[in-house]
Amino acid sequence: MKFSKFYAPTAKEAPKDATLPSHIFLLRAAFVEQNGAGLYNYLPLGKKLINKIEKVVREEMDEAGALEVNFSMVTNADLWKQSGRFGVYGKELLRFKDRKDNDFVLSPTNEESATAMIRNKVTSYKDLPKNIYQINTKFRDEARPRFGILRGREFIMKDAYSFHANKEDLKREFDLMEKTYGKILTRLGLNFRAVEADSGAIGGSGSKEFMVLAKNGEDDILCCEKCTYAANIEAAKRQAKTTNTPSPEADAAKFKTPLMKSIKDVAEFFKVDEFYTIKAVIKKAIYEDGEKIVVFFVRGNDELQEIKAQNACGALEVVDVSEDEAKKVGLVPGFCGPVGLSGVDFYIDKELKGNRQMICGANEVDYHFIGVSVDGFNEDRYKDLIAVCEGDKCPKCGEKLNISKGIEVGHIFQLGDKYSRAMGATFLDENGKAKAFEMGCYGIGVSRLMAVMIEASHDDKGCIWKKQCTPFDAFIIISNLKDENAVKFAFELYENAKKAGLDVLIDDRNERFGVKMNDFELIGAPFAILVGKALANNKVEFITRNGLSKEEIDANKALECLKEKLC
């Protein structure tokens, strides 16, 4: 491609609201332009890179046996009503009516469309499994779109849906998709982790997120320093916490603890480690049809993980409550404990189960119980509630967990029969019995990947694309268009590079040398060949974008050198 015929209106400055490198450089380097809040057009550079990402995704999905389809972006709301999500998904789902007053949605995800596509058509276990996927535009009405295409309202996504006769085959496909996603991200040159995750609004029995490690990541992930265990902080697990400090020795009793409302005060009062105390965290759980106060009990030196708390009580959200709100339902803030607690829902972190000689609130002002045994509660009271922290022990090998920053680029789910059962999608099994499909769901953010690749690789001058996926393999820069020999050599090199299958951009614009170099550094192709004065000595300058290292090489070896670097 000749730069003189290309369209890339680069800019020196980015809008003031652009704070992340990916947002700044995608705008400045003319990959995208903003079309509204959270809405972006893709310019030639952006579209070119999106096509390359899609090619990698498509090749690996096809290799895994998935079949490409295309769902309508506008979805009949009846499908969402059948699944039960139309009324509960939240304001992120854009609902609208057509001229005939029929309900429709702009789909942020397509479980319903996929189920409807298979329903009543695949009717026998002999025709399973099936995995269908699309690469399409989605819309999610984010309340606060920000960070450019990292968190926009409209985005390009690959989403796949698999259908199975049993859970064992679903797990096989889930594992296959995990490997497939690993291949995709490896081919794109990304440093990533597949982490255990919360299934969120999609639902299902198990899920994994694919996180690209980047210092500007908005997610905290815990990674074992020895084995392969990794998890989003919202779903992380650990080996049960222990302590070497002596436990209190006391018969079960109620003690007066005047004004001792905090765990620290209580531990100091009884001269014990906070490990032996029980903390009450009072929250308001928000449901589709109302709200209620719920109490969560965790060890005194732990913190409540709110997504885990939300999942424990099945709420859409859990929020803080005031002391007055807690008192109205009979709770005693600062002195709340699980023993004898009634009138409200409560849950106990499962690590506390069976613990003895514990100290907790007595549900009476200025009193605590000591010598408490955490047993005798219904089994469904015990849930995973704690926030796992750096330094906790890996649940698999027992080594230390470390926190890294990551950006989610993909998420895979074992949905089970959540959607198929709700929507009446069944098949006949080996015994002729109708069963709901076991389903999987597998999403990867195609447009998001473009931004993430910049977050993972850039400097203060612009993008640094990896050779595995780049808008152009290299720039050929002509420093002076008046130098006829330089122009002739550069175009011969350009034509030979194209014949060799390389995707190169020749900067033949009538611009100052500084402008050309700035655009190369901003756009960030992995390599550049500068054809200038050194050609008189049969030399050209070979520039590597990562680090901006430069070396003079023989002009007649320029193409060979470029091909070697790109191998």
C-alpha positions as CSV (number, residue, x, y, z in Angstrom):
1,M,0.0,0.0,0.0
2,K,1.2,3.5,-0.9
3,F,0.8,5.9,2.0
4,S,0.0,8.7,-0.5
5,K,-3.1,6.7,-1.5
6,F,-3.9,5.5,2.1
7,Y,-6.2,7.3,4.5
8,A,-4.8,7.7,8.0
9,P,-5.4,11.2,9.4
10,T,-3.0,11.0,12.3
11,A,-3.1,13.7,15.0
12,K,-0.6,15.2,17.5
13,E,-3.1,15.3,20.4
14,A,-5.9,13.1,21.6
15,P,-9.2,14.3,23.2
16,K,-8.8,15.2,26.9
17,D,-11.1,12.4,28.0
18,A,-8.7,9.8,26.6
19,T,-6.5,8.6,29.5
20,L,-5.4,5.0,28.6
21,P,-2.7,4.5,26.1
22,S,-4.9,2.4,23.9
23,H,-7.6,5.1,23.8
24,I,-5.0,7.8,23.1
25,F,-3.1,6.0,20.4
26,L,-6.0,4.4,18.6
27,L,-7.5,7.9,18.1
28,R,-4.2,9.7,17.4
29,A,-3.0,7.0,14.9
30,A,-6.3,7.0,13.1
31,F,-7.3,3.5,13.8
32,V,-10.7,4.7,15.1
33,E,-12.8,7.8,15.4
34,Q,-15.5,8.6,17.9
35,N,-19.1,8.7,16.7
36,G,-20.8,9.2,20.0
37,A,-20.6,8.2,23.6
38,G,-19.1,4.7,23.5
39,L,-19.5,4.5,19.7
40,Y,-16.6,4.3,17.3
41,N,-16.0,4.1,13.5
42,Y,-13.1,2.0,12.3
43,L,-10.9,3.8,9.8
44,P,-8.8,1.8,7.3
45,L,-6.0,1.0,9.8
46,G,-8.5,-0.2,12.4
47,K,-10.5,-2.2,9.9
48,K,-7.3,-3.8,8.5
49,L,-6.2,-4.9,12.0
50,I,-9.7,-6.1,12.9
51,N,-9.7,-8.3,9.8
52,K,-6.4,-9.8,10.8
53,I,-7.6,-10.6,14.3
54,E,-10.8,-12.1,12.9
55,K,-8.7,-14.2,10.5
56,V,-6.8,-15.8,13.4
57,V,-10.0,-16.3,15.4
58,R,-11.8,-17.8,12.5
59,E,-9.0,-20.2,11.6
60,E,-8.7,-21.6,15.1
61,M,-12.5,-21.9,15.6
62,D,-12.8,-23.7,12.3
63,E,-9.9,-26.0,13.2
64,A,-11.7,-26.9,16.4
65,G,-14.8,-27.9,14.4
66,A,-17.1,-25.0,15.1
67,L,-19.4,-23.8,12.3
68,E,-19.8,-20.1,11.4
69,V,-23.2,-18.6,11.3
70,N,-24.5,-15.0,11.6
71,F,-27.3,-13.9,14.0
72,S,-29.3,-10.8,13.5
73,M,-28.1,-8.0,15.7
74,V,-31.7,-7.1,16.3
75,T,-33.4,-9.9,18.2
76,N,-37.0,-10.6,18.7
77,A,-37.7,-9.9,22.4
78,D,-40.0,-13.0,22.6
79,L,-36.8,-15.1,22.7
80,W,-35.5,-13.2,25.7
81,K,-38.9,-13.5,27.4
82,Q,-38.8,-17.2,26.9
83,S,-35.4,-17.4,28.6
84,G,-36.5,-15.2,31.4
85,R,-33.8,-12.6,30.8
86,F,-35.9,-9.8,29.2
87,G,-37.0,-8.4,32.5
88,V,-33.9,-9.1,34.6
89,Y,-30.9,-8.3,32.4
90,G,-30.7,-4.7,33.4
91,K,-30.5,-1.4,31.6
92,E,-27.5,-2.5,29.6
93,L,-30.0,-4.4,27.4
94,L,-31.4,-1.9,24.9
95,R,-35.0,-2.6,24.4
96,F,-37.2,-1.0,21.8
97,K,-40.5,-1.3,19.8
98,D,-41.0,-1.3,16.1
99,R,-43.8,0.5,14.3
100,K,-46.2,-2.4,15.0
101,D,-45.4,-2.1,18.8
102,N,-43.5,-5.4,18.9
103,D,-40.6,-5.7,21.4
104,F,-37.1,-6.1,20.2
105,V,-33.6,-5.9,21.7
106,L,-30.1,-5.1,20.4
107,S,-28.3,-8.2,21.6
108,P,-25.3,-7.9,23.8
109,T,-25.1,-11.7,23.7
110,N,-26.9,-14.4,21.8
111,E,-27.7,-17.5,23.9
112,E,-31.4,-17.1,23.0
113,S,-30.7,-16.7,19.3
114,A,-28.4,-19.8,19.3
115,T,-30.9,-21.9,21.2
116,A,-33.7,-20.9,18.8
117,M,-31.5,-21.8,15.8
118,I,-30.9,-25.3,17.0
119,R,-34.3,-25.9,18.7
120,N,-36.7,-28.3,16.8
121,K,-34.0,-28.9,14.1
122,V,-31.4,-31.0,16.0
123,T,-33.7,-33.6,17.5
124,S,-31.5,-36.7,18.1
125,Y,-28.4,-37.4,20.2
126,K,-26.9,-38.8,17.0
127,D,-26.7,-35.3,15.6
128,L,-24.7,-34.0,18.6
129,P,-22.5,-32.2,19.5
130,K,-22.8,-28.9,17.5
131,N,-20.8,-25.7,18.0
132,I,-22.0,-22.6,16.1
133,Y,-20.2,-19.3,16.2
134,Q,-20.4,-15.8,14.7
135,I,-18.2,-12.7,14.5
136,N,-20.6,-9.8,14.7
137,T,-21.3,-6.4,16.2
138,K,-22.9,-6.3,19.6
139,F,-24.5,-3.5,21.7
140,R,-24.5,-3.1,25.5
141,D,-25.8,0.2,26.8
142,E,-23.0,0.9,29.3
143,A,-24.0,3.6,31.9
144,R,-20.5,5.1,31.7
145,P,-18.7,4.1,28.5
146,R,-15.0,4.9,28.8
147,F,-11.5,3.9,27.8
148,G,-12.4,4.0,24.1
149,I,-13.2,0.6,22.6
150,L,-12.1,-1.1,25.8
151,R,-15.5,-0.3,27.3
152,G,-17.7,1.0,24.6
153,R,-21.3,0.5,24.0
154,E,-20.9,-1.1,20.6
155,F,-18.3,-3.8,20.0
156,I,-17.2,-6.6,17.7
157,M,-17.3,-10.0,19.3
158,K,-16.8,-13.7,18.5
159,D,-19.5,-15.6,20.3
160,A,-20.0,-19.4,20.1
161,Y,-22.6,-21.7,21.5
162,S,-22.3,-25.5,21.8
163,F,-25.0,-28.2,22.3
164,H,-24.4,-31.5,23.9
165,A,-26.2,-34.7,24.9
166,N,-24.5,-34.8,28.4
167,K,-22.3,-32.9,30.8
168,E,-19.3,-35.0,30.0
169,D,-19.3,-34.0,26.4
170,L,-19.9,-30.4,27.4
171,K,-16.8,-30.5,29.6
172,R,-14.8,-32.0,26.7
173,E,-15.9,-29.1,24.4
174,F,-15.2,-26.5,27.2
175,D,-11.7,-27.9,27.5
176,L,-11.3,-27.8,23.7
177,M,-12.4,-24.1,23.7
178,E,-9.9,-23.3,26.4
179,K,-7.1,-24.7,24.3
180,T,-8.5,-23.0,21.2
181,Y,-8.5,-19.6,23.0
182,G,-5.0,-20.2,24.1
183,K,-3.9,-20.8,20.5
184,I,-5.7,-17.6,19.4
185,L,-4.0,-15.4,22.0
186,T,-0.6,-17.0,21.5
187,R,-0.9,-16.4,17.8
188,L,-1.6,-12.7,18.5
189,G,1.5,-12.5,20.6
190,L,-0.2,-11.9,24.0
191,N,0.9,-12.8,27.5
192,F,-2.3,-14.2,29.0
193,R,-3.7,-16.3,31.8
194,A,-6.8,-18.5,31.8
195,V,-8.4,-17.8,35.2
196,E,-11.3,-19.2,37.1
197,A,-14.1,-16.7,37.1
198,D,-17.6,-15.8,38.2
199,S,-20.3,-16.6,35.6
200,G,-22.3,-13.4,36.3
201,A,-25.4,-12.7,34.3
202,I,-24.7,-15.4,31.7
203,G,-25.0,-18.1,34.4
204,G,-24.0,-21.7,34.4
205,S,-22.0,-24.1,36.5
206,G,-18.4,-23.0,35.7
207,S,-16.5,-20.5,33.7
208,K,-13.0,-19.2,32.8
209,E,-11.8,-15.8,31.8
210,F,-8.9,-15.1,29.6
211,M,-6.8,-12.2,31.0
212,V,-4.1,-10.4,29.1
213,L,-1.5,-9.2,31.6
214,A,-1.1,-5.4,31.4
215,K,-0.3,-2.7,34.0
216,N,-3.4,-0.8,33.1
217,G,-5.7,-3.8,33.7
218,E,-8.9,-3.1,35.4
219,D,-9.1,-6.7,36.9
220,D,-7.1,-8.1,39.7
221,I,-6.1,-11.7,39.1
222,L,-4.4,-14.1,41.6
223,C,-1.7,-16.3,40.1
224,C,0.2,-19.1,41.9
225,E,3.9,-18.5,41.8
226,K,4.5,-22.2,41.2
227,C,1.6,-24.0,39.4
228,T,-0.8,-23.0,36.7
229,Y,-3.6,-21.9,39.1
230,A,-5.0,-18.4,38.3
231,A,-8.4,-16.8,39.2
232,N,-10.2,-13.5,39.0
233,I,-10.3,-12.0,42.5
234,E,-14.1,-12.4,42.4
235,A,-13.8,-16.1,42.1
236,A,-10.5,-16.9,43.7
237,K,-10.1,-19.7,46.2
238,R,-7.3,-20.6,48.6
239,Q,-6.2,-23.2,51.1
240,A,-7.9,-22.6,54.4
241,K,-6.2,-19.9,56.4
242,T,-4.2,-21.1,59.5
243,T,-2.3,-19.5,62.3
244,N,0.4,-20.5,64.8
245,T,-0.9,-18.3,67.5
246,P,-2.6,-20.0,70.5
247,S,-6.4,-20.2,70.5
248,P,-8.4,-18.9,73.4
249,E,-9.5,-21.5,76.0
250,A,-12.9,-20.8,77.4
251,D,-16.2,-22.5,78.1
252,A,-19.0,-21.1,76.0
253,A,-20.2,-18.0,77.7
254,K,-21.4,-14.4,77.2
255,F,-19.0,-11.6,78.2
256,K,-19.7,-7.9,78.6
257,T,-17.6,-6.0,76.0
258,P,-18.5,-2.3,76.5
259,L,-18.2,-0.3,73.3
260,M,-16.1,-3.1,71.6
261,K,-17.7,-2.8,68.2
262,S,-14.7,-3.5,66.0
263,I,-12.8,-6.7,65.5
264,K,-9.6,-5.0,66.5
265,D,-11.1,-3.8,69.8
266,V,-12.5,-7.3,70.6
267,A,-9.2,-9.1,69.8
268,E,-7.3,-6.7,72.0
269,F,-9.9,-7.0,74.8
270,F,-9.6,-10.8,74.9
271,K,-5.9,-10.7,74.0
272,V,-6.3,-13.1,71.0
273,D,-5.4,-13.2,67.3
274,E,-8.2,-11.8,65.1
275,F,-8.1,-15.2,63.4
276,Y,-10.3,-16.4,66.3
277,T,-13.0,-13.8,65.9
278,I,-16.0,-13.7,63.6
279,K,-16.8,-10.5,61.7
280,A,-20.4,-9.6,60.7
281,V,-20.9,-7.7,57.5
282,I,-24.5,-6.4,57.1
283,K,-25.7,-5.8,53.5
284,K,-28.8,-5.0,51.7
285,A,-29.5,-7.6,48.9
286,I,-31.3,-6.2,45.9
287,Y,-33.6,-8.6,44.0
288,E,-35.8,-8.2,40.9
289,D,-38.9,-8.0,43.1
290,G,-37.6,-6.2,46.2
291,E,-34.8,-6.1,48.7
292,K,-33.9,-7.4,52.2
293,I,-31.2,-7.2,54.8
294,V,-28.6,-10.1,54.8
295,V,-25.8,-10.8,57.2
296,F,-22.5,-12.4,56.1
297,F,-20.1,-13.8,58.6
298,V,-16.4,-14.1,57.9
299,R,-13.2,-14.6,59.9
300,G,-12.1,-11.4,61.7
301,N,-8.9,-11.1,59.7
302,D,-10.7,-11.6,56.3
303,E,-12.8,-9.4,54.2
304,L,-16.1,-10.1,52.4
305,Q,-15.9,-10.5,48.6
306,E,-19.1,-8.8,47.4
307,I,-19.6,-10.8,44.2
308,K,-19.3,-14.0,46.3
309,A,-21.8,-12.5,48.7
310,Q,-24.1,-11.6,45.9
311,N,-24.0,-15.1,44.5
312,A,-24.5,-16.7,48.0
313,C,-27.8,-15.0,48.5
314,G,-28.9,-15.0,44.8
315,A,-29.1,-11.2,44.6
316,L,-28.7,-8.9,41.6
317,E,-26.5,-6.7,43.8
318,V,-25.5,-6.2,47.5
319,V,-25.1,-2.7,48.9
320,D,-24.2,-1.1,52.2
321,V,-26.8,-0.4,54.9
322,S,-27.0,2.3,57.6
323,E,-27.1,1.4,61.3
324,D,-30.7,2.6,61.4
325,E,-31.7,0.2,58.6
326,A,-30.0,-2.7,60.4
327,K,-31.7,-1.9,63.7
328,K,-35.1,-1.8,62.1
329,V,-34.8,-5.5,61.3
330,G,-33.6,-6.3,64.9
331,L,-29.9,-6.4,64.3
332,V,-27.4,-5.0,66.7
333,P,-24.6,-3.5,64.6
334,G,-21.1,-4.1,66.2
335,F,-22.4,-7.0,68.2
336,C,-24.0,-9.2,65.6
337,G,-23.2,-13.0,65.6
338,P,-24.6,-16.1,64.0
339,V,-25.5,-17.8,67.3
340,G,-29.2,-17.4,68.0
341,L,-29.6,-15.0,65.1
342,S,-33.2,-15.0,63.7
343,G,-35.4,-12.9,61.6
344,V,-32.9,-12.2,58.9
345,D,-31.1,-14.3,56.3
346,F,-27.4,-15.0,57.1
347,Y,-24.5,-16.9,55.6
348,I,-21.2,-18.1,57.1
349,D,-17.9,-18.4,55.3
350,K,-17.3,-22.1,54.8
351,E,-13.7,-21.8,56.2
352,L,-15.4,-21.2,59.6
353,K,-17.3,-24.5,59.6
354,G,-16.3,-26.7,62.5
355,N,-14.0,-24.0,64.1
356,R,-14.0,-24.0,67.9
357,Q,-13.1,-21.5,70.6
358,M,-14.3,-18.6,68.4
359,I,-15.5,-15.2,69.5
360,C,-18.5,-13.5,68.0
361,G,-21.2,-10.9,68.7
362,A,-24.0,-12.0,71.1
363,N,-26.7,-10.0,69.3
364,E,-27.0,-7.8,72.3
365,V,-25.4,-4.3,72.9
366,D,-22.0,-4.5,74.6
367,Y,-21.9,-8.4,74.7
368,H,-19.9,-11.0,72.8
369,F,-20.0,-14.8,73.0
370,I,-16.7,-16.7,73.6
371,G,-15.8,-20.3,73.2
372,V,-18.2,-20.6,70.2
373,S,-18.2,-23.7,68.0
374,V,-19.3,-23.0,64.4
375,D,-21.5,-26.1,63.9
376,G,-25.1,-27.0,64.1
377,F,-26.1,-24.7,61.3
378,N,-27.9,-25.8,58.1
379,E,-25.5,-26.8,55.4
380,D,-26.9,-24.2,53.0
381,R,-25.7,-21.5,55.4
382,Y,-22.0,-22.2,54.5
383,K,-20.8,-20.4,51.4
384,D,-17.5,-19.2,49.9
385,L,-17.5,-15.5,51.0
386,I,-14.0,-14.3,51.6
387,A,-11.8,-12.1,49.4
388,V,-8.6,-14.0,48.7
389,C,-5.5,-11.8,49.1
390,E,-1.9,-11.8,47.9
391,G,0.1,-14.1,50.0
392,D,-2.7,-16.6,50.6
393,K,-2.0,-20.2,49.7
394,C,-2.8,-21.7,46.3
395,P,-5.8,-24.1,46.6
396,K,-4.0,-26.6,44.3
397,C,-0.3,-26.7,45.4
398,G,-0.2,-24.6,48.6
399,E,2.4,-22.1,47.3
400,K,2.0,-18.3,47.5
401,L,-0.6,-16.4,45.4
402,N,0.5,-13.2,43.8
403,I,-1.7,-10.4,42.4
404,S,-1.4,-9.2,38.8
405,K,-3.3,-6.8,36.7
406,G,-5.2,-8.1,33.7
407,I,-7.7,-7.1,31.0
408,E,-10.4,-9.6,30.2
409,V,-10.5,-10.5,26.5
410,G,-12.5,-13.8,26.6
411,H,-14.9,-15.7,28.7
412,I,-16.0,-19.3,28.4
413,F,-19.0,-20.9,30.2
414,Q,-20.5,-24.3,31.0
415,L,-24.2,-23.2,30.8
416,G,-25.8,-26.5,31.4
417,D,-29.5,-26.6,30.5
418,K,-30.3,-23.1,31.8
419,Y,-31.4,-21.8,28.4
420,S,-32.4,-25.0,26.6
421,R,-34.8,-26.0,29.4
422,A,-36.3,-22.5,29.7
423,M,-36.8,-22.3,25.9
424,G,-38.0,-25.9,25.4
425,A,-35.0,-26.9,23.3
426,T,-34.8,-30.7,23.6
427,F,-33.6,-33.8,21.8
428,L,-34.2,-37.5,22.0
429,D,-31.6,-39.5,23.9
430,E,-30.5,-43.1,23.4
431,N,-33.6,-44.3,25.2
432,G,-36.0,-42.1,23.2
433,K,-36.5,-39.7,26.1
434,A,-36.7,-36.0,25.6
435,K,-33.9,-34.1,27.3
436,A,-32.8,-30.5,27.3
437,F,-29.5,-29.8,25.6
438,E,-26.4,-29.2,27.7
439,M,-24.9,-25.9,26.4
440,G,-21.7,-24.1,26.4
441,C,-21.0,-20.4,25.6
442,Y,-17.6,-19.0,24.4
443,G,-17.0,-15.3,23.8
444,I,-13.9,-13.3,22.8
445,G,-13.8,-9.6,22.2
446,V,-12.4,-9.0,18.8
447,S,-12.4,-5.2,18.9
448,R,-11.3,-5.3,22.5
449,L,-8.3,-7.3,21.5
450,M,-7.1,-4.4,19.3
451,A,-7.0,-2.1,22.4
452,V,-5.6,-4.7,24.7
453,M,-2.7,-5.4,22.3
454,I,-1.7,-1.7,22.7
455,E,-2.1,-1.8,26.5
456,A,0.3,-4.7,26.5
457,S,2.8,-3.1,24.1
458,H,3.4,0.6,23.7
459,D,5.7,3.4,24.6
460,D,5.4,7.2,24.9
461,K,5.6,7.6,21.1
462,G,2.8,5.2,20.2
463,C,1.8,1.6,19.4
464,I,4.3,-1.3,19.2
465,W,2.5,-4.0,17.3
466,K,3.9,-7.6,17.7
467,K,4.9,-9.2,14.4
468,Q,2.2,-11.9,15.0
469,C,-0.6,-9.3,14.4
470,T,0.1,-5.9,13.0
471,P,-1.7,-3.5,10.6
472,F,1.5,-3.6,8.4
473,D,4.5,-5.9,8.6
474,A,6.8,-2.9,7.9
475,F,7.1,0.6,6.6
476,I,9.4,1.5,3.8
477,I,10.3,5.2,4.3
478,I,11.7,7.3,1.5
479,S,13.5,10.2,3.3
480,N,13.7,12.4,0.2
481,L,11.4,12.2,-2.8
482,K,13.9,14.3,-4.9
483,D,16.4,11.5,-4.7
484,E,15.5,9.5,-7.8
485,N,17.8,6.5,-6.9
486,A,16.2,6.3,-3.5
487,V,12.7,6.4,-4.9
488,K,13.5,3.8,-7.5
489,F,15.2,1.4,-5.0
490,A,12.4,1.9,-2.4
491,F,9.6,1.0,-5.0
492,E,11.6,-2.0,-6.2
493,L,11.9,-3.2,-2.6
494,Y,8.2,-2.5,-2.1
495,E,7.2,-4.6,-5.1
496,N,9.5,-7.5,-4.2
497,A,8.2,-7.4,-0.6
498,K,4.6,-7.7,-1.9
499,K,5.6,-10.6,-4.2
500,A,7.1,-12.3,-1.1
501,G,3.7,-12.1,0.6
502,L,4.6,-9.3,3.0
503,D,2.1,-6.6,3.9
504,V,4.2,-3.4,3.7
505,L,3.4,0.3,3.5
506,I,5.6,2.6,1.5
507,D,5.7,6.1,2.7
508,D,5.9,8.0,-0.6
509,R,4.2,11.2,0.8
510,N,5.6,14.6,0.0
511,E,6.1,15.2,3.7
512,R,9.0,16.2,5.9
513,F,11.2,13.3,7.1
514,G,10.2,14.1,10.8
515,V,6.5,13.7,9.9
516,K,7.1,10.3,8.3
517,M,9.1,9.0,11.3
518,N,6.5,10.3,13.8
519,D,3.8,8.5,11.9
520,F,5.8,5.3,11.8
521,E,6.4,5.5,15.6
522,L,2.8,6.4,16.3
523,I,1.2,3.7,14.1
524,G,3.8,1.2,15.3
525,A,4.5,-1.4,12.6
526,P,7.2,-3.8,14.0
527,F,9.9,-2.7,11.5
528,A,10.8,0.0,9.1
529,I,13.4,0.3,6.3
530,L,14.7,3.8,5.8
531,V,15.9,4.6,2.3
532,G,18.1,7.7,2.5
533,K,21.5,9.2,1.9
534,A,23.3,5.9,2.9
535,L,22.0,4.3,-0.3
536,A,24.9,6.0,-2.1
537,N,27.1,3.5,-0.2
538,N,24.6,0.7,-0.9
539,K,23.2,0.9,2.7
540,V,19.8,1.3,4.2
541,E,18.7,1.7,7.8
542,F,16.7,-1.1,9.4
543,I,14.6,0.1,12.4
544,T,13.0,-2.1,15.0
545,R,10.0,-0.3,16.5
546,N,10.3,-2.0,19.9
547,G,13.1,0.0,21.5
548,L,13.6,2.0,18.2
549,S,17.0,0.3,17.6
550,K,18.6,1.1,14.3
551,E,21.3,-0.6,12.2
552,E,22.8,-0.1,8.8
553,I,22.5,-3.1,6.5
554,D,23.4,-3.8,2.9
555,A,20.6,-2.5,0.7
556,N,20.5,-5.7,-1.4
557,K,19.9,-7.7,1.8
558,A,17.0,-5.5,3.0
559,L,14.2,-7.9,1.9
560,E,16.0,-11.0,3.2
561,C,16.6,-9.3,6.6
562,L,13.0,-8.2,6.8
563,K,11.8,-11.8,6.0
564,E,14.1,-13.2,8.7
565,K,12.8,-10.7,11.3
566,L,9.2,-11.6,10.5
567,C,9.7,-15.4,10.7
